[in-house]
Amino acid sequence: MSERARSFETVAADYERYRPDYPEEALRWTAERLGLRPGACMLDVGAGTGKLARGLVALGFEVVAVEPGRQMLEQLRGAVPEAEAHEGPAEALPLPDASVDAAVAGQAFHWFERGKALAELHRVVRPQGGLALLWNWWDERDPLQHELGELIGYAGHEPYSEDELPGAPLFRELGRTVVETTEESTPEALVGYLSTASAFLTADQEERDESLRAVYELASGYGDRFQLPRLTYVFAFERLS
């Protein structure tokens, strides 16, 4: 796994503090599209500190979480004790064949070695099961985020690559949606969030500090507190036999 993919382990507590949870609407859409009812067993792969796992537990699902970073996993175990947690990568899941009803990955699939990870997900998901991929992302229709995108480089980008999404012969897309939410934020919280982003974590210290100061100055122009819209992309796939 790349240095950027493992960089989050150095800021696990801040990741838990500043990264957003996933909207309930997005999780309910996922469950409905995959035909899952409360009590179904769902695998959260690349689970991080449990941002996705806690929402699934709250909706009544049994959750098995797999995360390669030990520090992230410690945060997850503290935040979501109801989840069965395992240390391991997406490319070598420590689970038996056909042991879960569906798998989900939040803010993680783009870090996987696609071929190996999809083969493993196909192996552990039961026949007629499914897979969902979720990303919380910026909303550049918001003036602050439009300016921020130009400043730090995400302008015009999406969090996923269309040609790298799962497909035949292992999975088939069932549908996709974008869920819009808004939360209150502050300049400090926005800087805290970006300080957990891989591009900042792997940058030179002086460059990182300068960039985060620029983010703070930009955000401060919008007040001490402001509304921050967010887009959550959700993709659902069925497992092919």
C-alpha positions as CSV (number, residue, x, y, z in Angstrom):
1,M,0.0,0.0,0.0
2,S,1.3,3.5,-0.9
3,E,2.7,6.0,1.6
4,R,-0.3,8.3,1.0
5,A,-2.7,5.4,1.7
6,R,-1.1,4.7,5.0
7,S,-0.5,8.3,6.0
8,F,-3.8,8.5,7.9
9,E,-2.4,6.3,10.6
10,T,-0.3,9.2,11.9
11,V,-3.4,11.3,12.6
12,A,-6.0,8.7,13.7
13,A,-7.4,10.7,16.6
14,D,-7.8,13.9,14.4
15,Y,-9.3,11.8,11.6
16,E,-12.0,10.6,14.1
17,R,-12.5,14.1,15.3
18,Y,-12.7,16.1,12.1
19,R,-13.9,13.7,9.3
20,P,-17.6,13.7,8.7
21,D,-19.9,10.7,9.3
22,Y,-22.0,9.4,6.4
23,P,-25.6,10.7,5.9
24,E,-28.3,8.3,7.1
25,E,-30.1,8.9,3.8
26,A,-27.1,7.5,1.9
27,L,-26.9,4.4,4.1
28,R,-30.7,3.8,3.8
29,W,-30.4,4.1,0.0
30,T,-27.5,1.6,0.0
31,A,-29.5,-1.0,2.1
32,E,-32.6,-0.6,0.0
33,R,-30.7,-0.9,-3.3
34,L,-28.8,-4.0,-2.1
35,G,-32.0,-5.6,-0.6
36,L,-30.7,-5.6,2.9
37,R,-32.8,-5.6,6.1
38,P,-31.7,-4.9,9.7
39,G,-29.8,-7.9,11.0
40,A,-27.9,-8.5,7.8
41,C,-24.1,-8.8,8.1
42,M,-22.2,-6.0,6.4
43,L,-18.4,-5.8,5.9
44,D,-16.9,-2.3,6.2
45,V,-13.6,-2.6,4.4
46,G,-10.9,0.1,4.8
47,A,-13.1,1.0,7.8
48,G,-10.8,3.8,9.2
49,T,-12.0,5.0,12.5
50,G,-15.5,3.6,12.0
51,K,-17.3,6.6,10.3
52,L,-19.3,4.3,8.1
53,A,-19.5,1.4,10.6
54,R,-21.3,3.4,13.3
55,G,-24.0,4.5,10.9
56,L,-24.7,0.9,9.8
57,V,-24.8,-0.2,13.4
58,A,-27.3,2.5,14.2
59,L,-29.6,1.2,11.4
60,G,-29.5,-2.3,13.0
61,F,-26.9,-4.1,10.8
62,E,-24.3,-6.5,12.1
63,V,-21.0,-5.0,11.1
64,V,-17.6,-6.6,10.5
65,A,-14.9,-3.9,10.1
66,V,-11.5,-4.6,8.4
67,E,-8.8,-1.9,8.6
68,P,-5.1,-2.1,7.8
69,G,-4.0,0.7,10.2
70,R,-3.6,-0.3,13.8
71,Q,-4.0,3.2,15.1
72,M,-7.2,3.7,13.1
73,L,-8.5,0.4,14.3
74,E,-8.0,1.4,17.9
75,Q,-10.1,4.5,17.3
76,L,-12.8,2.3,15.6
77,R,-12.9,-0.1,18.5
78,G,-13.4,2.7,20.9
79,A,-16.0,4.5,18.8
80,V,-18.0,1.5,17.5
81,P,-17.6,-1.4,20.1
82,E,-20.6,-3.2,18.5
83,A,-18.6,-3.9,15.4
84,E,-16.4,-7.0,15.0
85,A,-13.1,-5.5,14.1
86,H,-10.1,-7.1,12.3
87,E,-6.7,-5.7,11.2
88,G,-6.0,-6.4,7.6
89,P,-6.0,-5.0,4.0
90,A,-8.7,-5.1,1.4
91,E,-6.4,-7.3,-0.7
92,A,-6.3,-10.1,1.9
93,L,-9.4,-10.0,4.0
94,P,-9.2,-12.1,7.2
95,L,-12.7,-13.6,6.7
96,P,-14.1,-16.9,5.5
97,D,-15.6,-17.4,2.0
98,A,-19.3,-16.2,1.6
99,S,-19.4,-14.9,5.2
100,V,-21.1,-11.5,4.7
101,D,-24.3,-10.4,3.0
102,A,-22.7,-7.2,1.6
103,A,-19.5,-5.2,1.7
104,V,-19.1,-1.4,1.8
105,A,-16.2,0.9,1.5
106,G,-16.3,4.6,2.6
107,Q,-13.6,7.0,1.3
108,A,-11.4,3.9,0.7
109,F,-11.9,2.1,-2.7
110,H,-9.5,4.4,-4.6
111,W,-6.7,3.3,-2.2
112,F,-7.2,-0.4,-2.9
113,E,-5.2,-2.6,-5.4
114,R,-8.3,-2.9,-7.5
115,G,-7.9,-6.4,-9.0
116,K,-6.9,-8.1,-5.7
117,A,-9.4,-6.2,-3.6
118,L,-12.4,-7.0,-5.9
119,A,-11.5,-10.7,-6.0
120,E,-11.4,-10.7,-2.2
121,L,-14.7,-8.9,-1.9
122,H,-16.3,-11.3,-4.4
123,R,-14.9,-14.2,-2.3
124,V,-16.3,-13.0,1.1
125,V,-19.7,-11.7,-0.1
126,R,-22.4,-14.4,-0.3
127,P,-24.1,-15.2,-3.6
128,Q,-26.8,-12.7,-4.4
129,G,-24.9,-10.3,-2.1
130,G,-23.7,-6.8,-3.0
131,L,-21.1,-4.1,-2.7
132,A,-21.4,-0.4,-2.1
133,L,-18.9,2.4,-2.4
134,L,-19.3,5.8,-0.8
135,W,-17.4,9.0,-0.8
136,N,-18.0,12.3,1.1
137,W,-16.9,15.1,-1.2
138,W,-16.8,18.8,-1.7
139,D,-19.7,20.9,-3.2
140,E,-18.1,23.5,-5.4
141,R,-21.5,25.2,-5.9
142,D,-20.7,26.7,-2.5
143,P,-18.7,29.9,-2.9
144,L,-16.2,29.0,-0.1
145,Q,-15.6,25.5,-1.5
146,H,-15.3,26.9,-5.0
147,E,-12.5,29.1,-3.8
148,L,-11.0,26.4,-1.7
149,G,-10.9,24.0,-4.7
150,E,-8.8,26.5,-6.6
151,L,-6.5,27.0,-3.6
152,I,-5.8,23.4,-2.7
153,G,-6.3,21.7,-6.1
154,Y,-9.5,19.6,-6.0
155,A,-11.4,22.0,-8.4
156,G,-13.3,20.1,-11.1
157,H,-12.3,16.7,-9.7
158,E,-14.5,13.8,-8.4
159,P,-13.4,11.4,-5.7
160,Y,-13.6,8.3,-8.0
161,S,-12.5,7.3,-11.4
162,E,-15.3,6.1,-13.6
163,D,-13.1,3.5,-15.4
164,E,-11.9,2.0,-12.1
165,L,-15.4,1.2,-10.6
166,P,-16.2,-2.5,-10.2
167,G,-17.6,-4.4,-13.2
168,A,-17.9,-7.8,-14.9
169,P,-17.1,-10.5,-14.3
170,L,-17.3,-10.0,-10.6
171,F,-19.8,-7.2,-10.0
172,R,-22.5,-5.3,-11.9
173,E,-23.7,-1.8,-11.1
174,L,-27.2,-1.5,-9.7
175,G,-27.4,2.2,-9.3
176,R,-25.8,5.4,-8.1
177,T,-27.0,8.5,-6.3
178,V,-25.7,11.7,-4.7
179,V,-26.9,12.8,-1.3
180,E,-26.7,16.5,-0.4
181,T,-26.3,17.5,3.2
182,T,-25.2,20.7,5.1
183,E,-23.4,21.1,8.4
184,E,-22.1,24.0,10.4
185,S,-18.4,24.5,10.4
186,T,-15.6,26.9,11.4
187,P,-12.3,27.9,10.0
188,E,-10.6,25.8,12.7
189,A,-12.7,22.7,11.8
190,L,-12.0,23.1,8.1
191,V,-8.2,23.3,8.8
192,G,-8.5,20.3,11.1
193,Y,-10.3,18.3,8.4
194,L,-7.8,19.2,5.7
195,S,-4.9,18.4,8.1
196,T,-6.0,14.7,7.8
197,A,-6.0,14.7,4.0
198,S,-3.2,12.5,2.4
199,A,-1.9,15.3,0.2
200,F,-1.2,17.4,3.3
201,L,0.1,14.6,5.4
202,T,2.7,13.6,2.9
203,A,3.7,17.2,2.0
204,D,6.8,19.0,3.3
205,Q,6.1,20.5,6.8
206,E,6.7,24.1,5.7
207,E,4.5,23.7,2.6
208,R,1.8,22.0,4.7
209,D,1.8,24.8,7.3
210,E,1.7,27.5,4.6
211,S,-1.2,25.8,2.8
212,L,-3.2,25.4,6.0
213,R,-2.6,29.0,7.0
214,A,-4.0,30.0,3.6
215,V,-7.1,27.8,4.1
216,Y,-7.7,29.4,7.5
217,E,-7.4,32.9,6.1
218,L,-9.8,32.0,3.3
219,A,-12.4,30.4,5.6
220,S,-12.2,33.2,8.1
221,G,-13.5,35.5,5.4
222,Y,-16.8,33.6,5.6
223,G,-17.1,34.2,9.3
224,D,-16.5,32.5,12.6
225,R,-19.2,29.9,11.7
226,F,-20.6,29.0,8.4
227,Q,-22.7,26.4,6.6
228,L,-20.7,23.8,4.7
229,P,-22.7,21.8,2.1
230,R,-21.4,18.3,1.2
231,L,-22.1,15.8,-1.5
232,T,-22.0,12.1,-0.8
233,Y,-21.6,9.8,-3.8
234,V,-23.0,6.3,-3.4
235,F,-22.6,3.4,-5.9
236,A,-24.3,0.0,-5.5
237,F,-23.2,-3.2,-7.2
238,E,-24.5,-6.8,-7.2
239,R,-22.2,-9.8,-6.9
240,L,-22.1,-11.9,-10.0
241,S,-21.8,-15.6,-9.7
